[in-house]
Amino acid sequence: MAGSIYGRLFQISTWGESHGKGIGVVIDGCPAGLSLSEEDIQVYLDRRKPGQSQFTTGRKESDMAQIWSGVFEGRTTGTPISILVQNQDQRSRDYGNIMNTYRPGHADYTFDEKYGFRDYRGGGRSSGRETTARVAAGAVAAKILKELGIEVHAYTKAIGPVSVPENEYHPEEIFQNPIYMPSNAYAQKASAYLEECIKNQDSSGGIIECVVTGMPVIPYLKNWTPILPKQCCPSEQSKALRSVTALKLQIQKEVSTMIPSIQKMEGSPKTPTMQAVSSAV
């Protein structure tokens, strides 16, 4: 099965299944000498791990990062970095009743049709659990980008009909509510809406917005042509983000009105913005 490798200069290969022994990633292309610890990665994994609110899966995982290679005495060696996160709350028996039943909106049927065999325990490789490995790799990438003066800010822009107006963004509030909205007031409205969805056994879509600040002009795009190479930055972004389950992607190249407070903080006049639209939250 191809499709688990992303990037060129900084390349990641994720592995593992939802109910296997663990999830992990191998990172190739990280420069030597970068300060890196398991604690650096854990900050990001703690934000992602399940079971932190009533709006996420009830699965309980500590998601403790283990660096198995590529780091010596707190610094990267320039060789492949292997990161492992062990699964603890597999409960495969919970999925016994769908062994012979395809779930709507999941990859059960397509996986079976393509390969003639599937891991029905939580979707196996097609589970959202796979994103644990991407987050671990992203933590390493974020450290490299910060050295270059580039920072990435992501948050929930909207859930269902509740959308945060751009003039009411408060970046400091993103981590103060369980759904990561840049406004505690709108997070309360969105939470009330989701509680109604749960009561009605329904789901809701939403919008996750990601703002990159400090991004320089990419050298090989200075002589831009209408037909971009498959290996260019937008193509790689699309491949990585579109492969996340239940997401559709919209990229805005330069948006000067998004999150004025973040722009002022970063001092970046041009801010590439990406929106990931979720079909179900």
C-alpha positions, 0 to 999 in steps of 0.5 A: 500500500503506497501513500504513507510517505510525505515530503521531499527534503523533510520526509516522513513515513507513518506506520501502524494501525488503530488497534495494533501494538502502536503507531509511529513515524520515521523522519528523514531529512532532519538536520543535525544539531537540533535540540529535541526531546520527547517532552518537545513532542509530548506537548503536541501529542497532549493536545491531540490525544483522545478522551479529553472532552465529551466531544471526542472519542471515549478511547483513553490513551496516554500517547507517550512519545518514545524517540528510538533513534536519531537523537543523541544527548538531546540533539538530532544526529542527522540520521532518521528519527524514529518515534513510537507511540504505544497503543494501550486502550485497543478494546478490539472486541468493541468492533466485533459486530462490524466484522461483516458489516460496512459502516457508512462514511468509513473506508470499510467497503473501499478498503475491502474492495481494493485489497480483498481484506481489511482490519475491521478493528476501528478502521485499522490503517484508515483510522484517525488514530494514524494522525498521532504519528503525523502530529509527532512528526509535526512537532519536530518540523515545528522546531525546525521552522521556528529556527527559520522564523516561521510559525504555524497557528491552527484553531477551530474557526467554525463548528456547524452554524457557529463561526468566529468572526475575524474581528473577534479572534483572541489567539490567547484563548485557543487553548482555554477551551476544549474545542480550540476556538479563538474565542471562549464565548463562541466556544460555549455556543459551539459546545451547546450546539454539539450537545444538541447534536449528541442528544439527537444522535447527529454529527456536525461539520466544521472548519479548522484554519491554519495560519503560517506566518514568516513564510518567505518566497520559495526560491523555485517558485520565483519563476512560477508557471501555471503548471506547478511541479508535483513536488511543489509546496502546495502539492505536498500540502494537499497530499498530506492534508487531503489524506486526513480522514473526513477533511476537504482542503482550501488553500488561500495564498495570501490573506492580509485580513486573517487574525490581525493580532497574530499578524501584528505579533509575528510582524508578517505582512503576508500570511498564507492561510489554509482551511481544512473543512471537516465533514463530521466533528 
